[in-house]
Amino acid sequence: MLATVAGVRPHLERVLITGASGTLGYNVVRHLALNHPEMRLLLLMRRPDPELFAGFGNVTIEQVDMADTVRLKQAVANFQPNAIIHSAASGVRPSAFSYFDFVDLNVAATLHLFRASCDVDHCHFINVSTGMVYGSQERPCRESDPVNTLHPYGASKAAADCLLRAGAEKLNRHLTIVRPFSFTGLHDGGDRLFPTLLRCAQEGRPFVMSSGTQLRDFCAVQDVVDAIAMILEEGDQPSRDIFNIGSGRAVSLGRIVHSVVKQLALDVDVQMGARPFHPLEPLSLVADISRTQSLGWQPRTNLAYAVWELARASFSQLPVTEPERYL
């Protein structure tokens, strides 16, 4: 039995986090490490980067491949987490992964981690899903809406959601599923929307995108993190809940991009309509966030400020104007 840390609420003593190298996982770790220095954080990473969280004395990194079920189970058993925040995932950009590879991670490995958590008393399992589990519809998506998508990434996350919910109900486990919609901020990277926009501005290349007519729900990653932290801190009573996390506002993607470009005074040629829609991309994907707001959470960060933070950290040579921080 691990010793209790003085001054820490029992359900917050030890938190295990996966996906810490991703945008959301990285920001979750930073938030908890800074705001809960008494909390012990264990990060399971396939390719550990000690420099990523250097300076945080309450963060420990263990090299574990999510596909290695033996090591995964042992890591959970040794740490005895009070909560697990599972944000590891793959396949947002299907070209980078084979279909079955990202299904193995998003479904099979998720269930192996959940199974390991069931051997720990009172372990709160927080699964980071996605708004992409919903199909396109003319109104904001509610948590009670059926999951209905043929997008491979969304479908794999939907499958995990359904299996986790059934398992938690059967085994009376404390499960929370959070469904972030689109977000950006510190540590965003790869060929995602805003890192690509900033890279094009820095290199003097045109930013090529679709017509931008699709309706989206974009928010700052810090707002998503604040919601997850609030759910984690709320308590340790067994429950099974789902929470959408987004801005709650339907705005065309073209308008979102133009607003960010204007607020940051980016010198970039935005070429809308120069590339087609993804064949399985929903034309409208917007969150109903009333359930999450009932917890006392509210999106408050200006999206352009989140992009500005990303620019300063990852594109330091790019001249950008600092926008208003809060909505």
C-alpha positions in Angstrom: 0.0 0.0 0.0 1.5 3.4 -1.1 1.7 6.0 1.6 -0.7 8.9 1.6 0.7 12.3 0.7 0.1 14.9 3.3 -2.3 17.7 2.3 -3.6 15.9 -0.8 -7.2 14.7 -1.2 -7.1 10.9 -1.5 -8.5 10.8 -5.1 -5.8 13.2 -6.3 -2.7 11.6 -4.8 -1.5 9.7 -7.8 -2.6 10.3 -11.4 -1.4 8.3 -14.3 -1.4 10.0 -17.7 -1.0 8.6 -21.2 -0.4 10.6 -24.4 1.8 13.2 -22.7 3.6 13.9 -26.0 0.4 15.0 -27.7 -1.1 18.5 -27.6 -3.7 17.8 -25.0 -1.7 15.4 -22.9 1.2 17.8 -22.7 -1.0 20.6 -21.5 -2.8 18.4 -19.0 0.5 17.4 -17.4 1.8 21.0 -17.3 -1.5 22.2 -15.7 -1.6 19.5 -13.0 2.2 19.7 -12.3 2.0 23.5 -11.8 -1.3 23.7 -10.0 -0.9 20.5 -7.8 2.8 20.3 -6.9 1.9 17.8 -4.2 0.3 15.4 -6.7 2.4 12.5 -8.1 2.1 12.2 -11.8 3.2 9.1 -13.7 3.5 9.4 -17.5 3.5 6.3 -19.6 5.3 7.1 -22.9 6.4 5.0 -25.8 9.3 7.4 -26.6 10.1 9.3 -23.4 11.5 12.8 -23.7 13.0 13.8 -20.3 13.3 17.4 -21.5 9.6 17.8 -22.1 8.8 18.1 -18.4 12.2 19.0 -17.0 11.9 21.0 -13.7 8.7 19.3 -12.5 9.7 17.3 -9.4 6.3 15.6 -9.2 6.5 14.1 -12.7 7.9 10.6 -13.3 8.2 9.1 -16.8 8.1 5.4 -17.5 8.8 3.9 -21.0 5.8 1.7 -21.8 4.4 0.8 -25.2 0.6 0.7 -24.9 0.7 -2.5 -27.0 2.8 -4.2 -24.3 -0.1 -5.4 -22.1 2.2 -7.1 -19.6 4.3 -3.9 -18.9 1.1 -1.8 -19.0 -0.6 -3.9 -16.4 2.6 -3.9 -14.2 3.0 -0.2 -14.4 -0.6 0.4 -13.3 -0.3 -2.2 -10.5 3.0 -0.7 -9.2 1.7 2.9 -9.2 -1.8 2.2 -7.9 -3.3 5.4 -9.4 -6.3 7.1 -8.0 -7.1 8.4 -11.5 -6.0 7.7 -15.0 -6.2 10.3 -17.8 -6.0 8.4 -21.0 -5.2 10.7 -23.9 -3.0 8.5 -26.0 -4.5 8.0 -29.5 -3.5 7.8 -33.2 -5.2 8.0 -36.5 -6.4 11.6 -36.6 -4.4 11.8 -39.9 -5.1 8.3 -41.4 -2.3 8.5 -43.9 0.3 8.3 -41.1 -1.1 5.0 -39.7 -2.6 1.8 -41.1 -6.2 1.3 -40.2 -5.6 -1.7 -38.0 -2.6 -0.1 -36.2 -4.6 2.8 -34.9 -7.6 0.6 -34.1 -5.2 -1.5 -32.0 -4.2 1.6 -30.0 -7.6 3.4 -29.8 -9.6 0.4 -29.0 -7.6 -2.6 -27.9 -4.9 -0.8 -25.9 -7.5 1.4 -24.3 -9.4 -1.6 -23.0 -6.2 -3.2 -21.7 -5.5 0.0 -19.7 -9.1 0.1 -18.4 -8.8 -3.6 -17.5 -5.6 -2.9 -15.5 -7.3 0.0 -13.8 -10.1 -2.4 -12.6 -7.5 -4.1 -10.4 -7.0 -0.8 -8.5 -9.7 0.2 -5.9 -11.5 3.4 -6.5 -9.6 4.3 -9.7 -11.3 7.0 -11.8 -10.7 6.3 -15.5 -11.0 9.5 -17.6 -11.0 8.6 -21.3 -10.2 11.4 -23.8 -12.4 10.7 -26.7 -13.4 13.1 -29.5 -16.3 15.1 -30.9 -15.7 13.2 -34.2 -17.7 10.3 -32.8 -20.8 12.2 -33.8 -22.2 12.4 -37.3 -22.9 15.6 -39.1 -26.1 17.3 -38.0 -27.8 20.7 -38.2 -27.7 21.4 -34.5 -25.0 21.1 -31.8 -24.2 17.6 -30.7 -25.4 16.4 -27.4 -23.8 13.7 -25.2 -27.0 11.7 -25.6 -26.8 11.7 -29.4 -25.9 8.3 -30.9 -22.4 8.0 -32.2 -22.6 7.8 -36.0 -19.5 8.3 -38.2 -17.6 6.5 -40.9 -14.4 8.5 -40.3 -11.9 5.9 -39.2 -10.5 7.8 -36.3 -13.9 8.8 -35.0 -15.3 5.3 -35.4 -12.4 3.8 -33.4 -12.9 6.3 -30.6 -16.6 5.6 -30.7 -16.0 1.9 -30.4 -13.8 2.4 -27.3 -16.4 4.7 -25.8 -19.1 2.1 -26.1 -17.0 -0.7 -24.7 -15.8 1.3 -21.8 -19.3 2.4 -20.9 -20.5 -1.2 -21.0 -17.6 -2.4 -18.9 -17.9 0.4 -16.3 -21.6 -0.3 -16.0 -21.1 -4.0 -15.6 -18.2 -3.6 -13.1 -19.4 -0.5 -11.3 -16.3 1.5 -12.2 -15.9 5.3 -12.1 -15.7 6.3 -15.7 -15.7 9.7 -17.4 -15.6 10.2 -21.1 -14.6 13.6 -22.3 -15.2 14.5 -26.0 -13.1 17.6 -27.0 -14.0 19.1 -30.3 -11.4 21.1 -32.3 -8.6 22.8 -30.3 -5.2 24.3 -30.6 -2.5 25.8 -28.4 0.9 25.1 -27.0 2.6 22.0 -28.4 0.2 21.6 -31.3 2.2 20.3 -34.2 2.4 18.1 -37.3 0.1 18.9 -40.2 -2.8 20.1 -38.0 -4.6 23.3 -39.1 -2.9 26.0 -37.1 0.7 24.7 -37.0 0.4 24.4 -40.8 -0.9 28.0 -41.1 2.0 29.3 -39.0 4.6 27.2 -40.9 3.3 28.6 -44.2 3.5 32.2 -42.8 7.1 31.6 -41.5 8.2 30.1 -44.8 6.4 32.5 -47.1 4.3 29.8 -48.7 0.6 30.1 -49.4 -1.8 28.3 -47.0 -3.9 26.0 -49.0 -7.2 24.9 -47.5 -10.7 23.8 -48.4 -13.5 26.3 -49.1 -13.9 26.8 -45.4 -17.7 26.6 -45.4 -17.8 23.7 -43.0 -19.0 24.7 -39.5 -16.6 24.0 -36.7 -16.3 24.4 -32.9 -12.7 25.5 -32.1 -11.4 26.4 -28.7 -8.1 26.9 -26.9 -6.4 23.8 -25.5 -6.2 25.4 -22.1 -10.0 25.6 -21.9 -10.1 21.8 -22.6 -7.5 21.2 -19.9 -9.5 23.3 -17.4 -12.6 21.2 -18.0 -10.6 17.9 -17.6 -8.9 19.2 -14.4 -12.3 20.2 -13.0 -13.7 16.7 -13.7 -10.6 15.1 -12.1 -10.8 17.4 -9.0 -14.6 17.0 -8.6 -14.5 13.8 -6.5 -14.2 10.1 -6.3 -17.8 8.9 -6.2 -18.5 6.1 -8.7 -20.3 7.5 -11.8 -20.4 7.1 -15.5 -20.6 10.4 -17.3 -19.9 11.9 -20.8 -18.9 15.6 -21.3 -18.5 17.5 -24.5 -15.8 20.2 -24.5 -15.8 23.0 -27.0 -16.7 26.6 -27.5 -20.3 25.8 -28.1 -20.3 28.2 -31.1 -20.8 27.2 -34.8 -18.4 29.2 -36.9 -17.3 28.5 -40.5 -13.7 27.2 -40.7 -12.9 30.0 -43.2 -14.1 32.7 -40.7 -12.1 31.1 -37.9 -8.9 31.1 -40.0 -9.4 34.7 -41.2 -10.1 35.9 -37.6 -6.8 34.3 -36.4 -4.8 35.7 -39.3 -6.2 39.2 -38.7 -5.7 39.2 -34.9 -2.1 38.0 -35.2 -1.4 40.2 -38.2 0.0 37.2 -40.0 1.5 37.8 -43.4 0.2 34.8 -45.2 -1.7 34.1 -48.4 -4.7 32.0 -47.5 -6.0 30.2 -50.5 -9.5 28.9 -49.8 -11.1 26.3 -52.0 -7.7 25.1 -53.3 -8.1 21.6 -51.8 -11.1 19.3 -51.5 -12.9 18.3 -48.3 -11.9 15.1 -46.7 -14.4 12.6 -48.1 -15.6 11.6 -44.6 -15.4 15.1 -43.0 -18.7 16.2 -41.5 -20.0 19.5 -42.8 -21.0 20.6 -39.3 -19.4 19.5 -36.0 -20.4 21.7 -33.1 -20.7 20.9 -29.4 -23.6 21.4 -27.1 -21.6 22.2 -23.9 -24.4 22.8 -21.5 -23.7 19.6 -19.5 -20.0 20.7 -19.0 -21.1 24.2 -18.2 -23.3 22.8 -15.4 -20.0 21.9 -13.6 -19.1 25.6 -13.4 -16.8 25.5 -16.4 -16.9 28.0 -19.2 -14.6 28.5 -22.3 -12.8 31.8 -21.7 -9.7 31.9 -23.8 -9.6 33.7 -27.1 -8.6 31.1 -29.8 -6.2 33.6 -31.5 -4.4 33.9 -28.2 -3.9 30.1 -28.1 -2.4 30.3 -31.6 -0.2 33.2 -30.5 1.2 31.1 -27.7 1.9 28.3 -30.1 3.6 30.8 -32.5 5.9 32.1 -29.7 6.9 28.7 -28.5 7.3 26.8 -31.8 7.7 29.5 -34.5 9.8 32.0 -32.6 11.2 33.7 -35.7 7.7 34.5 -37.0 6.5 38.1 -36.2 3.0 38.0 -34.6 0.8 40.5 -32.8 -0.4 39.6 -29.3 -4.2 39.4 -29.3 -6.6 39.8 -26.4 -6.3 36.8 -24.1 -9.8 36.3 -22.9 -13.2 36.2 -24.7 
